[in-house]
Amino acid sequence: MFDKLVAFILSIIAGIYGLFNVPYYAVGEKVDMDKFELVWSDEFDGEDIDWNTWKGHYAWETNTDRKGSVWNKKMASLRDGNLVISTKYYADGLDGGHPGFYNYAIDTSDSYRQTYGYFECRCILPKGHSLWGAFWLYCEGVCDTADKGKNGAELDVFESMYYDKKQPNVVSSNIHIDGYEDKHQAMGSKKFLLKGDPYSEYNTYGIEWNSDGYTFYINGKKSFSTDWGGVSEVPEFIILSVEISGENGIATKDALAGVDSSEFIVDYVRAYQYKSR
């Protein structure tokens, strides 16, 4: 009874903090893994990325400008049982590309999509000013404005973009619907504190998605729930990405200030489905 009372009080405090967009720790109940079964995963234990599973997200074999960096396949590799997406400055460019920062993004759009369930990533965040890593779900229906989020939503399980802030151990979770133009809608960023140093220590980030809504988790504890925008009812694929602020492949002036290079290190990505009753 006491534990439930404490959890209730903490949830009220978290709700107040969230209302004013003040970062707070995930203090909710633990995710109930007993109701799920593992149906898909990549543990990144091989010698090379399985390119039958992953493809470049909005990127081809060579170079694709993405905000303030250039996405290039060579920036993603496996090391010591982890996926590593590196960010590095190339003064002479890479593979014929222009000078600038290079990194990458991968997705499962051609190999795996799922509707509902629990999705989790264990990772170390990339460090650097104006740099952020992300774990998100997506589908083409996000740009369909006919029925709000029911046709698909961009579900940002986490984004890390606060390395240079007064509280660098913060991530955010976001939802986007109705495309990215005039009808675009987004649920304002929910910010969450992490214990320790997320730029050198692993944390897990998860989302439970069903017809009732979305529940986000950090290290297995609930951060918040919502059915904002109308819940996606279509299969979505998984994305892991690193980006830098800027445009046309040119980073903002102070990007990665004081950091020569950075790595987004992912131990695993897993997808669970609800067990049959």
C-alpha positions as a Markdown table, in Angstrom:
| # | Residue | x | y | z |
|---|---|---|---|---|
| 1 | Met | 0.0 | 0.0 | 0.0 |
| 2 | Phe | 2.8 | 2.4 | 0.9 |
| 3 | Asp | 4.7 | 1.7 | -2.4 |
| 4 | Lys | 1.5 | 2.5 | -4.3 |
| 5 | Leu | 1.0 | 5.7 | -2.4 |
| 6 | Val | 4.6 | 6.8 | -3.1 |
| 7 | Ala | 4.2 | 5.9 | -6.8 |
| 8 | Phe | 1.0 | 8.0 | -6.9 |
| 9 | Ile | 2.7 | 11.0 | -5.3 |
| 10 | Leu | 5.7 | 10.8 | -7.6 |
| 11 | Ser | 3.4 | 10.5 | -10.6 |
| 12 | Ile | 1.6 | 13.7 | -9.6 |
| 13 | Ile | 5.0 | 15.5 | -9.2 |
| 14 | Ala | 6.1 | 14.2 | -12.6 |
| 15 | Gly | 2.9 | 15.4 | -14.1 |
| 16 | Ile | 3.4 | 18.9 | -12.7 |
| 17 | Tyr | 7.0 | 19.0 | -14.0 |
| 18 | Gly | 5.9 | 17.8 | -17.4 |
| 19 | Leu | 3.2 | 20.5 | -17.6 |
| 20 | Phe | 5.9 | 23.1 | -17.3 |
| 21 | Asn | 8.4 | 21.2 | -19.5 |
| 22 | Val | 10.8 | 20.7 | -16.6 |
| 23 | Pro | 12.9 | 17.6 | -16.9 |
| 24 | Tyr | 12.2 | 14.8 | -14.4 |
| 25 | Tyr | 13.1 | 11.2 | -13.7 |
| 26 | Ala | 11.1 | 8.3 | -15.0 |
| 27 | Val | 9.4 | 7.2 | -11.7 |
| 28 | Gly | 6.4 | 5.2 | -12.9 |
| 29 | Glu | 5.7 | 1.5 | -12.7 |
| 30 | Lys | 8.0 | -1.0 | -14.3 |
| 31 | Val | 7.1 | -2.3 | -17.8 |
| 32 | Asp | 5.4 | -5.7 | -17.5 |
| 33 | Met | 7.5 | -7.9 | -19.7 |
| 34 | Asp | 5.5 | -11.0 | -18.8 |
| 35 | Lys | 2.8 | -10.0 | -21.3 |
| 36 | Phe | 5.2 | -9.8 | -24.2 |
| 37 | Glu | 7.1 | -12.3 | -26.3 |
| 38 | Leu | 10.2 | -11.4 | -28.3 |
| 39 | Val | 9.4 | -11.5 | -32.1 |
| 40 | Trp | 12.3 | -9.5 | -33.6 |
| 41 | Ser | 15.8 | -8.3 | -32.5 |
| 42 | Asp | 19.2 | -7.3 | -33.6 |
| 43 | Glu | 21.9 | -7.9 | -31.0 |
| 44 | Phe | 24.7 | -6.6 | -33.3 |
| 45 | Asp | 26.9 | -9.6 | -32.5 |
| 46 | Gly | 28.2 | -10.2 | -36.0 |
| 47 | Glu | 31.2 | -8.9 | -37.9 |
| 48 | Asp | 29.3 | -6.6 | -40.1 |
| 49 | Ile | 25.8 | -4.9 | -40.1 |
| 50 | Asp | 23.2 | -7.2 | -41.6 |
| 51 | Trp | 22.3 | -5.1 | -44.7 |
| 52 | Asn | 19.4 | -7.5 | -45.5 |
| 53 | Thr | 17.8 | -6.2 | -42.3 |
| 54 | Trp | 18.9 | -2.6 | -42.3 |
| 55 | Lys | 19.1 | 0.0 | -45.0 |
| 56 | Gly | 20.2 | 3.6 | -45.1 |
| 57 | His | 17.4 | 5.9 | -43.9 |
| 58 | Tyr | 16.9 | 8.5 | -46.6 |
| 59 | Ala | 20.4 | 7.7 | -47.7 |
| 60 | Trp | 22.0 | 5.9 | -50.6 |
| 61 | Glu | 25.3 | 4.0 | -50.8 |
| 62 | Thr | 27.4 | 7.2 | -50.9 |
| 63 | Asn | 26.5 | 10.7 | -49.5 |
| 64 | Thr | 23.2 | 12.3 | -48.6 |
| 65 | Asp | 23.0 | 15.7 | -47.0 |
| 66 | Arg | 20.9 | 15.6 | -43.8 |
| 67 | Lys | 20.5 | 18.8 | -41.9 |
| 68 | Gly | 24.0 | 19.8 | -40.7 |
| 69 | Ser | 25.8 | 16.6 | -41.7 |
| 70 | Val | 26.3 | 14.1 | -44.5 |
| 71 | Trp | 25.0 | 10.6 | -44.1 |
| 72 | Asn | 27.4 | 8.0 | -45.4 |
| 73 | Lys | 27.2 | 4.3 | -45.0 |
| 74 | Lys | 30.9 | 4.0 | -44.0 |
| 75 | Met | 30.0 | 5.8 | -40.7 |
| 76 | Ala | 28.1 | 2.7 | -39.4 |
| 77 | Ser | 29.8 | -0.5 | -38.3 |
| 78 | Leu | 29.8 | -3.2 | -35.6 |
| 79 | Arg | 32.3 | -3.3 | -32.8 |
| 80 | Asp | 32.4 | -5.5 | -29.7 |
| 81 | Gly | 28.8 | -6.6 | -30.0 |
| 82 | Asn | 27.5 | -3.0 | -30.6 |
| 83 | Leu | 26.3 | -1.0 | -33.5 |
| 84 | Val | 28.5 | 2.1 | -33.8 |
| 85 | Ile | 27.3 | 5.2 | -35.7 |
| 86 | Ser | 30.3 | 7.5 | -35.8 |
| 87 | Thr | 30.3 | 11.3 | -36.3 |
| 88 | Lys | 33.5 | 12.8 | -37.6 |
| 89 | Tyr | 34.7 | 15.9 | -39.5 |
| 90 | Tyr | 36.3 | 15.3 | -42.8 |
| 91 | Ala | 38.2 | 18.4 | -44.0 |
| 92 | Asp | 38.4 | 17.0 | -47.6 |
| 93 | Gly | 35.1 | 15.3 | -47.6 |
| 94 | Leu | 34.4 | 11.5 | -47.8 |
| 95 | Asp | 33.9 | 9.5 | -51.0 |
| 96 | Gly | 33.9 | 12.7 | -53.1 |
| 97 | Gly | 31.6 | 14.6 | -50.8 |
| 98 | His | 32.0 | 18.1 | -49.5 |
| 99 | Pro | 33.9 | 19.0 | -46.3 |
| 100 | Gly | 31.9 | 18.6 | -43.2 |
| 101 | Phe | 30.7 | 16.3 | -40.5 |
| 102 | Tyr | 29.7 | 12.8 | -41.6 |
| 103 | Asn | 27.4 | 10.2 | -39.8 |
| 104 | Tyr | 24.5 | 7.9 | -40.7 |
| 105 | Ala | 21.0 | 6.5 | -40.0 |
| 106 | Ile | 19.6 | 3.1 | -40.6 |
| 107 | Asp | 16.1 | 1.7 | -40.7 |
| 108 | Thr | 14.1 | -1.6 | -41.2 |
| 109 | Ser | 11.6 | -0.2 | -43.7 |
| 110 | Asp | 12.4 | -3.0 | -46.3 |
| 111 | Ser | 12.6 | -5.9 | -43.8 |
| 112 | Tyr | 10.5 | -5.4 | -40.7 |
| 113 | Arg | 7.4 | -3.5 | -39.6 |
| 114 | Gln | 5.1 | -4.1 | -36.6 |
| 115 | Thr | 1.8 | -2.8 | -35.3 |
| 116 | Tyr | 1.5 | -2.6 | -31.5 |
| 117 | Gly | 3.8 | -4.2 | -28.9 |
| 118 | Tyr | 6.9 | -3.1 | -27.0 |
| 119 | Phe | 10.1 | -1.8 | -28.6 |
| 120 | Glu | 13.3 | -1.2 | -26.7 |
| 121 | Cys | 16.9 | 0.0 | -27.4 |
| 122 | Arg | 19.9 | -0.2 | -25.1 |
| 123 | Cys | 22.5 | 2.4 | -26.0 |
| 124 | Ile | 25.1 | 5.0 | -25.1 |
| 125 | Leu | 24.3 | 8.5 | -26.4 |
| 126 | Pro | 26.6 | 10.4 | -28.8 |
| 127 | Lys | 28.2 | 13.4 | -27.2 |
| 128 | Gly | 28.7 | 16.8 | -28.8 |
| 129 | His | 27.1 | 20.3 | -29.1 |
| 130 | Ser | 24.2 | 20.4 | -31.6 |
| 131 | Leu | 24.4 | 16.6 | -32.1 |
| 132 | Trp | 21.7 | 14.1 | -31.3 |
| 133 | Gly | 21.0 | 10.4 | -31.6 |
| 134 | Ala | 17.6 | 9.0 | -31.8 |
| 135 | Phe | 15.6 | 5.8 | -31.6 |
| 136 | Trp | 12.2 | 6.1 | -33.4 |
| 137 | Leu | 9.3 | 4.4 | -35.2 |
| 138 | Tyr | 8.0 | 5.6 | -38.4 |
| 139 | Cys | 5.9 | 4.9 | -41.5 |
| 140 | Glu | 4.9 | 6.7 | -44.7 |
| 141 | Gly | 1.4 | 7.3 | -43.4 |
| 142 | Val | 2.9 | 10.0 | -41.1 |
| 143 | Cys | 2.5 | 12.3 | -44.1 |
| 144 | Asp | -1.1 | 11.4 | -44.7 |
| 145 | Thr | -3.2 | 14.2 | -43.2 |
| 146 | Ala | -6.6 | 12.5 | -43.7 |
| 147 | Asp | -7.1 | 10.9 | -40.3 |
| 148 | Lys | -4.4 | 12.4 | -38.0 |
| 149 | Gly | -2.2 | 9.9 | -36.2 |
| 150 | Lys | -4.3 | 6.9 | -37.0 |
| 151 | Asn | -2.6 | 6.6 | -40.4 |
| 152 | Gly | 0.8 | 6.7 | -38.7 |
| 153 | Ala | 2.9 | 8.8 | -36.3 |
| 154 | Glu | 6.5 | 9.6 | -35.9 |
| 155 | Leu | 7.2 | 8.1 | -32.5 |
| 156 | Asp | 10.5 | 9.4 | -31.1 |
| 157 | Val | 11.2 | 7.0 | -28.3 |
| 158 | Phe | 14.1 | 9.2 | -27.4 |
| 159 | Glu | 16.1 | 12.0 | -28.8 |
| 160 | Ser | 19.4 | 13.3 | -27.3 |
| 161 | Met | 20.2 | 16.9 | -28.0 |
| 162 | Tyr | 21.1 | 18.4 | -24.6 |
| 163 | Tyr | 24.8 | 17.6 | -24.3 |
| 164 | Asp | 25.8 | 21.2 | -24.0 |
| 165 | Lys | 23.0 | 22.3 | -21.6 |
| 166 | Lys | 23.1 | 22.9 | -17.9 |
| 167 | Gln | 21.5 | 19.5 | -17.5 |
| 168 | Pro | 23.2 | 17.4 | -20.2 |
| 169 | Asn | 21.8 | 14.1 | -18.8 |
| 170 | Val | 18.4 | 14.7 | -20.5 |
| 171 | Val | 16.6 | 13.1 | -23.3 |
| 172 | Ser | 13.2 | 13.9 | -24.8 |
| 173 | Ser | 10.3 | 11.9 | -26.3 |
| 174 | Asn | 8.1 | 13.4 | -29.1 |
| 175 | Ile | 5.2 | 12.5 | -31.4 |
| 176 | His | 4.6 | 14.0 | -34.9 |
| 177 | Ile | 1.6 | 13.6 | -37.1 |
| 178 | Asp | 0.1 | 15.1 | -40.3 |
| 179 | Gly | 3.3 | 15.5 | -42.2 |
| 180 | Tyr | 5.9 | 18.3 | -41.8 |
| 181 | Glu | 4.3 | 21.2 | -43.6 |
| 182 | Asp | 1.2 | 23.4 | -42.9 |
| 183 | Lys | -0.8 | 20.7 | -41.2 |
| 184 | His | 2.0 | 19.3 | -39.1 |
| 185 | Gln | 1.3 | 18.7 | -35.4 |
| 186 | Ala | 3.6 | 17.7 | -32.7 |
| 187 | Met | 3.3 | 16.8 | -29.0 |
| 188 | Gly | 5.7 | 19.1 | -27.2 |
| 189 | Ser | 8.9 | 17.6 | -26.2 |
| 190 | Lys | 8.7 | 15.6 | -22.9 |
| 191 | Lys | 12.1 | 15.9 | -21.2 |
| 192 | Phe | 13.5 | 13.3 | -18.8 |
| 193 | Leu | 16.6 | 13.1 | -16.6 |
| 194 | Leu | 19.0 | 10.2 | -16.6 |
| 195 | Lys | 21.1 | 9.1 | -13.7 |
| 196 | Gly | 24.9 | 8.8 | -14.3 |
| 197 | Asp | 26.5 | 9.7 | -17.5 |
| 198 | Pro | 24.4 | 8.6 | -20.6 |
| 199 | Tyr | 27.3 | 9.5 | -22.9 |
| 200 | Ser | 29.5 | 6.8 | -21.4 |
| 201 | Glu | 26.9 | 4.4 | -19.7 |
| 202 | Tyr | 24.2 | 2.3 | -21.2 |
| 203 | Asn | 20.5 | 3.1 | -20.7 |
| 204 | Thr | 17.4 | 1.5 | -22.1 |
| 205 | Tyr | 14.6 | 3.4 | -23.8 |
| 206 | Gly | 11.3 | 1.7 | -24.7 |
| 207 | Ile | 7.7 | 2.3 | -25.9 |
| 208 | Glu | 4.6 | 0.2 | -25.4 |
| 209 | Trp | 2.1 | 0.9 | -28.2 |
| 210 | Asn | -1.4 | -0.5 | -28.4 |
| 211 | Ser | -4.9 | 0.7 | -29.4 |
| 212 | Asp | -5.2 | 2.7 | -26.2 |
| 213 | Gly | -2.1 | 4.8 | -26.6 |
| 214 | Tyr | 1.6 | 5.0 | -26.1 |
| 215 | Thr | 3.6 | 4.5 | -22.9 |
| 216 | Phe | 7.3 | 5.5 | -22.8 |
| 217 | Tyr | 9.9 | 3.9 | -20.5 |
| 218 | Ile | 13.4 | 4.7 | -19.4 |
| 219 | Asn | 15.4 | 1.8 | -17.9 |
| 220 | Gly | 12.1 | -0.1 | -17.6 |
| 221 | Lys | 10.3 | 2.6 | -15.7 |
| 222 | Lys | 7.4 | 4.5 | -17.1 |
| 223 | Ser | 8.1 | 8.1 | -18.0 |
| 224 | Phe | 4.7 | 9.0 | -19.4 |
| 225 | Ser | 1.6 | 7.8 | -21.3 |
| 226 | Thr | -0.5 | 9.5 | -24.0 |
| 227 | Asp | -3.0 | 8.9 | -26.7 |
| 228 | Trp | -2.3 | 12.3 | -28.2 |
| 229 | Gly | -3.1 | 12.8 | -31.9 |
| 230 | Gly | -5.0 | 9.6 | -32.4 |
| 231 | Val | -3.1 | 6.3 | -32.0 |
| 232 | Ser | -1.3 | 4.8 | -35.0 |
| 233 | Glu | -3.1 | 1.7 | -36.3 |
| 234 | Val | -0.6 | 0.7 | -39.0 |
| 235 | Pro | 2.8 | -1.1 | -39.1 |
| 236 | Glu | 5.8 | 1.0 | -38.4 |
| 237 | Phe | 9.5 | 0.4 | -38.9 |
| 238 | Ile | 12.5 | 1.1 | -36.6 |
| 239 | Ile | 15.1 | 3.9 | -37.1 |
| 240 | Leu | 18.4 | 4.6 | -35.4 |
| 241 | Ser | 19.9 | 7.9 | -36.4 |
| 242 | Val | 22.5 | 10.6 | -35.7 |
| 243 | Glu | 22.0 | 14.2 | -36.8 |
| 244 | Ile | 23.6 | 17.6 | -36.4 |
| 245 | Ser | 21.9 | 21.0 | -36.4 |
| 246 | Gly | 22.4 | 22.9 | -39.7 |
| 247 | Glu | 21.2 | 22.7 | -43.3 |
| 248 | Asn | 22.4 | 21.4 | -46.7 |
| 249 | Gly | 25.0 | 19.2 | -45.0 |
| 250 | Ile | 26.7 | 22.2 | -43.3 |
| 251 | Ala | 26.7 | 22.2 | -39.5 |
| 252 | Thr | 26.0 | 25.2 | -37.4 |
| 253 | Lys | 29.1 | 27.1 | -36.5 |
| 254 | Asp | 29.6 | 25.7 | -33.0 |
| 255 | Ala | 28.7 | 22.1 | -33.8 |
| 256 | Leu | 30.6 | 19.5 | -31.7 |
| 257 | Ala | 32.6 | 22.3 | -30.1 |
| 258 | Gly | 35.5 | 20.7 | -28.1 |
| 259 | Val | 34.7 | 17.2 | -29.4 |
| 260 | Asp | 36.7 | 15.9 | -32.4 |
| 261 | Ser | 34.4 | 12.9 | -33.0 |
| 262 | Ser | 31.5 | 11.1 | -31.4 |
| 263 | Glu | 29.9 | 7.7 | -31.3 |
| 264 | Phe | 26.3 | 6.5 | -30.9 |
| 265 | Ile | 26.8 | 3.0 | -29.5 |
| 266 | Val | 23.8 | 0.6 | -29.6 |
| 267 | Asp | 23.9 | -2.7 | -27.8 |
| 268 | Tyr | 20.6 | -4.0 | -29.1 |
| 269 | Val | 17.2 | -3.2 | -30.5 |
| 270 | Arg | 14.2 | -5.5 | -29.7 |
| 271 | Ala | 10.6 | -5.7 | -30.7 |
| 272 | Tyr | 8.1 | -7.6 | -28.6 |
| 273 | Gln | 4.5 | -8.5 | -29.4 |
| 274 | Tyr | 1.6 | -9.2 | -27.0 |
| 275 | Lys | 1.3 | -12.9 | -26.1 |
| 276 | Ser | -1.8 | -14.7 | -27.4 |
| 277 | Arg | -4.3 | -15.4 | -24.7 |
